[in-house]
Amino acid sequence: MTTRLNPYISFRDNARDAITFYESVFGGELNISTFGDYQASEDPAESGKVMHAMLETRNGLTLMAADTPNGMPYNPGDNISVSLSGESSDEAELRGYWDKLVDGGTVTVPLETAPWGDTFGMCVDKFGIGWLVNIAGAQQQ
């Protein structure tokens, strides 16, 4: 697999509705994980919220979405980030992009091992653009 660049849209409590709508528009395979799936929120009211959704179509379109946790600001219009992801074989390339993106920017989630096993980080570059970088963990044989 090659490195991918795709949009990541944030919602407030309606990511599941939105991404299933996009699935009806574009088709493809939809995978949804909740905050409860990874015990990623201390607020039990957030357990059913979408932590990460990814829609992949046969013709190569990828769209990602998530619900913004209650403790984080949500500003419609500022609710899109760019996701940069690849396999462990792309790690050097992806870490190089990360290092350049955070130069002069702000790290919001350090690039480190995430609960789902991948290396993941979030930052805002010096121009105010949000970035998510995900390096897939080694595949189990």
C-alpha angles and dihedrals in degrees: 000000000000129000111280132209117197143150122271115198124199123211137181109239097323105076091114092054092046097047093046087051090052088048088056089050101044104020118214136114119315124200121185129188123185131212086249092057089065100026085241097152132052089207109089089204088068097053093099095044118109111260092178135358125179127189116193122184130203091246094057104265116141125187125178130194142175142176114251110239115246091247094058126075118255118199116174106228091036092059102104130086133176118247120209114190142163146145128289087262087065093051098111091049093047094046088051090054090047092052091052094044094052093047102109090358136091128264109221097174117018117239100256143118111308128208090261092057101254126110106253138175141165130210143162114229124224089269094056097256116141117229132190117197120194126181111191115237120245110288116250113239 
